């Protein structure tokens, strides 16, 4: 006498067949998308489609001239900087921040070379508590406190908001 009822074997077989059919259909759909829309498939494996990495997350065709590669990298960096700027302003909820601080913060976040503004923000951050100073500043600004009220004597050497 079997411990597994006869109807259980049939039910398991039905689930197995349904699972197999689903897997085959999903595989066919993925292959169809890869063939019909190679650009979509290239996002998952850029190297599989002959693209070369220019920088993290940025790929280009290998036959791109060096000047064109630099231009692509510049455009991507400008777009990234704009997104970071938008993110900062969304978090500030309308509070005013001097341009030098905004640019310097973007440099610190992106490891870009805009030394003077980055240096000013770095000095400001160190004088105001280090790494935790920037999130704390953003929090206070978003609650309505004006930027000039937040400067410390060590940060008063920063360029004025009009520069």
SULCOR-V823619 format. One record per residue. N is the residue number from 0. RES is the residue in three letters. OMEGA is omega in radians with two decimals (NA if undefined). NEAR is the number of other C-alpha atoms within 10 Angstrom. D_CENTER is the distance of its C-alpha to the mean C-alpha in Angstrom with 2 decimals. Layout:
n=N res=RES omega=OMEGA near=NEAR d_center=D_CENTER
n=N res=RES omega=OMEGA near=NEAR d_center=D_CENTER
This chain:
n=0 res=UNK omega=-3.10 near=4 d_center=62.07
n=1 res=UNK omega=3.11 near=5 d_center=58.30
n=2 res=UNK omega=3.13 near=5 d_center=55.97
n=3 res=UNK omega=3.14 near=8 d_center=53.44
n=4 res=UNK omega=-3.11 near=9 d_center=54.82
n=5 res=UNK omega=-3.10 near=9 d_center=55.20
n=6 res=UNK omega=3.14 near=8 d_center=52.97
n=7 res=UNK omega=3.12 near=10 d_center=50.01
n=8 res=UNK omega=3.12 near=10 d_center=49.99
n=9 res=UNK omega=-3.13 near=11 d_center=49.89
n=10 res=UNK omega=3.14 near=10 d_center=47.02
n=11 res=UNK omega=3.11 near=11 d_center=44.96
n=12 res=UNK omega=3.12 near=11 d_center=45.75
n=13 res=UNK omega=3.11 near=12 d_center=44.53
n=14 res=UNK omega=3.14 near=11 d_center=41.15
n=15 res=UNK omega=3.13 near=12 d_center=40.90
n=16 res=UNK omega=3.13 near=11 d_center=41.72
n=17 res=UNK omega=3.11 near=12 d_center=39.23
n=18 res=UNK omega=3.13 near=12 d_center=36.44
n=19 res=UNK omega=3.12 near=12 d_center=37.41
n=20 res=UNK omega=3.12 near=12 d_center=37.54
n=21 res=UNK omega=3.14 near=12 d_center=34.10
n=22 res=UNK omega=3.13 near=12 d_center=32.63
n=23 res=UNK omega=3.14 near=12 d_center=34.42
n=24 res=UNK omega=3.10 near=12 d_center=33.27
n=25 res=UNK omega=3.11 near=12 d_center=29.57
n=26 res=UNK omega=3.12 near=12 d_center=29.95
n=27 res=UNK omega=3.13 near=12 d_center=31.69
n=28 res=UNK omega=3.12 near=12 d_center=29.01
n=29 res=UNK omega=3.13 near=13 d_center=26.26
n=30 res=UNK omega=3.12 near=13 d_center=28.58
n=31 res=UNK omega=3.12 near=12 d_center=29.43
n=32 res=UNK omega=-3.14 near=14 d_center=25.84
n=33 res=UNK omega=3.14 near=14 d_center=25.28
n=34 res=UNK omega=-3.08 near=12 d_center=28.48
n=35 res=UNK omega=-3.08 near=11 d_center=28.14
n=36 res=UNK omega=-3.09 near=11 d_center=24.47
n=37 res=UNK omega=3.13 near=12 d_center=23.58
n=38 res=UNK omega=3.09 near=13 d_center=20.33
n=39 res=UNK omega=3.13 near=13 d_center=19.12
n=40 res=UNK omega=-3.12 near=17 d_center=20.42
n=41 res=UNK omega=3.11 near=16 d_center=18.91
n=42 res=UNK omega=3.13 near=13 d_center=15.34
n=43 res=UNK omega=3.14 near=10 d_center=16.57
n=44 res=UNK omega=-3.09 near=11 d_center=18.53
n=45 res=UNK omega=3.14 near=19 d_center=18.09
n=46 res=UNK omega=3.12 near=14 d_center=20.79
n=47 res=UNK omega=-3.13 near=11 d_center=23.15
n=48 res=UNK omega=3.05 near=14 d_center=23.24
n=49 res=UNK omega=3.13 near=13 d_center=23.92
n=50 res=UNK omega=3.13 near=16 d_center=20.61
n=51 res=UNK omega=-3.11 near=16 d_center=19.91
n=52 res=UNK omega=3.06 near=14 d_center=16.75
n=53 res=UNK omega=3.10 near=15 d_center=16.26
n=54 res=UNK omega=-3.10 near=10 d_center=13.29
n=55 res=UNK omega=3.11 near=6 d_center=10.60
n=56 res=UNK omega=-3.11 near=9 d_center=9.40
n=57 res=UNK omega=-3.11 near=13 d_center=11.96
n=58 res=UNK omega=3.13 near=19 d_center=15.48
n=59 res=UNK omega=3.09 near=18 d_center=18.72
n=60 res=UNK omega=-3.08 near=15 d_center=22.34
n=61 res=UNK omega=-3.09 near=13 d_center=24.50
n=62 res=UNK omega=3.12 near=10 d_center=27.04
n=63 res=UNK omega=-3.14 near=12 d_center=24.76
n=64 res=UNK omega=-3.14 near=10 d_center=26.55
n=65 res=UNK omega=3.12 near=10 d_center=25.16
n=66 res=UNK omega=3.12 near=9 d_center=25.06
n=67 res=UNK omega=3.09 near=12 d_center=23.09
n=68 res=UNK omega=3.11 near=16 d_center=20.57
n=69 res=UNK omega=-3.14 near=13 d_center=20.17
n=70 res=UNK omega=3.10 near=12 d_center=19.87
n=71 res=UNK omega=3.13 near=17 d_center=17.09
n=72 res=UNK omega=3.12 near=17 d_center=15.14
n=73 res=UNK omega=-3.13 near=12 d_center=16.10
n=74 res=UNK omega=3.11 near=11 d_center=15.10
n=75 res=UNK omega=3.12 near=15 d_center=11.56
n=76 res=UNK omega=3.10 near=14 d_center=11.43
n=77 res=UNK omega=3.12 near=12 d_center=13.15
n=78 res=UNK omega=3.11 near=12 d_center=10.85
n=79 res=UNK omega=3.13 near=14 d_center=7.78
n=80 res=UNK omega=3.13 near=18 d_center=10.48
n=81 res=UNK omega=3.11 near=13 d_center=11.66
n=82 res=UNK omega=3.11 near=12 d_center=8.65
n=83 res=UNK omega=3.12 near=17 d_center=8.74
n=84 res=UNK omega=3.11 near=16 d_center=12.45
n=85 res=UNK omega=3.12 near=12 d_center=12.53
n=86 res=UNK omega=3.12 near=11 d_center=10.79
n=87 res=UNK omega=-3.10 near=17 d_center=13.43
n=88 res=UNK omega=3.06 near=17 d_center=16.17
n=89 res=UNK omega=3.13 near=12 d_center=15.52
n=90 res=UNK omega=-3.13 near=15 d_center=15.88
n=91 res=UNK omega=3.10 near=19 d_center=18.91
n=92 res=UNK omega=3.04 near=14 d_center=20.65
n=93 res=UNK omega=3.14 near=13 d_center=22.53
n=94 res=UNK omega=3.13 near=17 d_center=23.55
n=95 res=UNK omega=3.09 near=17 d_center=24.36
n=96 res=UNK omega=3.09 near=17 d_center=22.71
n=97 res=UNK omega=-3.11 near=15 d_center=24.29
n=98 res=UNK omega=-3.12 near=15 d_center=22.58
n=99 res=UNK omega=3.14 near=20 d_center=22.96
n=100 res=UNK omega=3.14 near=21 d_center=21.03
n=101 res=UNK omega=-3.14 near=18 d_center=18.16
n=102 res=UNK omega=3.13 near=19 d_center=17.96
n=103 res=UNK omega=3.10 near=22 d_center=18.60
n=104 res=UNK omega=3.10 near=23 d_center=15.88
n=105 res=UNK omega=3.12 near=22 d_center=13.34
n=106 res=UNK omega=3.14 near=21 d_center=15.04
n=107 res=UNK omega=-3.11 near=17 d_center=15.01
n=108 res=UNK omega=-3.03 near=12 d_center=11.30
n=109 res=UNK omega=-3.05 near=13 d_center=10.76
n=110 res=UNK omega=3.13 near=11 d_center=14.08
n=111 res=UNK omega=3.13 near=13 d_center=15.39
n=112 res=UNK omega=3.02 near=11 d_center=19.17
n=113 res=UNK omega=-2.82 near=13 d_center=20.38
n=114 res=UNK omega=-3.03 near=13 d_center=22.75
n=115 res=UNK omega=-3.14 near=15 d_center=24.87
n=116 res=UNK omega=3.12 near=22 d_center=22.37
n=117 res=UNK omega=3.13 near=23 d_center=20.37
n=118 res=UNK omega=-3.14 near=17 d_center=23.76
n=119 res=UNK omega=-3.14 near=21 d_center=24.74
n=120 res=UNK omega=3.11 near=24 d_center=21.76
n=121 res=UNK omega=3.09 near=21 d_center=22.21
n=122 res=UNK omega=3.13 near=16 d_center=25.89
n=123 res=UNK omega=-3.11 near=23 d_center=25.30
n=124 res=UNK omega=3.14 near=18 d_center=23.03
n=125 res=UNK omega=-3.13 near=16 d_center=25.66
n=126 res=UNK omega=-3.06 near=15 d_center=28.47
n=127 res=UNK omega=3.03 near=19 d_center=26.92
n=128 res=UNK omega=3.08 near=11 d_center=26.05
n=129 res=UNK omega=-3.05 near=12 d_center=23.42
n=130 res=UNK omega=-3.10 near=11 d_center=19.92
n=131 res=UNK omega=-3.07 near=11 d_center=20.87
n=132 res=UNK omega=-3.07 near=15 d_center=22.05
n=133 res=UNK omega=3.09 near=18 d_center=18.87
n=134 res=UNK omega=3.12 near=11 d_center=17.98
n=135 res=UNK omega=3.11 near=13 d_center=21.74
n=136 res=UNK omega=-3.13 near=17 d_center=21.98
n=137 res=UNK omega=3.12 near=19 d_center=19.34
n=138 res=UNK omega=-3.12 near=15 d_center=21.25
n=139 res=UNK omega=3.12 near=16 d_center=24.57
n=140 res=UNK omega=-3.13 near=20 d_center=23.55
n=141 res=UNK omega=3.10 near=18 d_center=22.32
n=142 res=UNK omega=3.01 near=13 d_center=25.80
n=143 res=UNK omega=3.13 near=13 d_center=27.54
n=144 res=UNK omega=-3.11 near=15 d_center=28.47
n=145 res=UNK omega=-3.10 near=14 d_center=28.64
n=146 res=UNK omega=-3.10 near=17 d_center=26.82
n=147 res=UNK omega=3.13 near=13 d_center=30.10
n=148 res=UNK omega=-3.05 near=7 d_center=31.56
n=149 res=UNK omega=-3.09 near=13 d_center=28.97
n=150 res=UNK omega=3.05 near=15 d_center=29.80
n=151 res=UNK omega=3.12 near=12 d_center=31.77
n=152 res=UNK omega=-3.13 near=9 d_center=34.56
n=153 res=UNK omega=-3.09 near=12 d_center=32.45
n=154 res=UNK omega=-3.10 near=18 d_center=29.81
n=155 res=UNK omega=3.09 near=12 d_center=32.47
n=156 res=UNK omega=3.14 near=12 d_center=32.43
n=157 res=UNK omega=3.11 near=19 d_center=29.13
n=158 res=UNK omega=3.11 near=15 d_center=29.55
n=159 res=UNK omega=-3.11 near=11 d_center=30.73
n=160 res=UNK omega=-3.12 near=13 d_center=28.49
n=161 res=UNK omega=-3.13 near=7 d_center=30.33
n=162 res=UNK omega=NA near=8 d_center=29.34
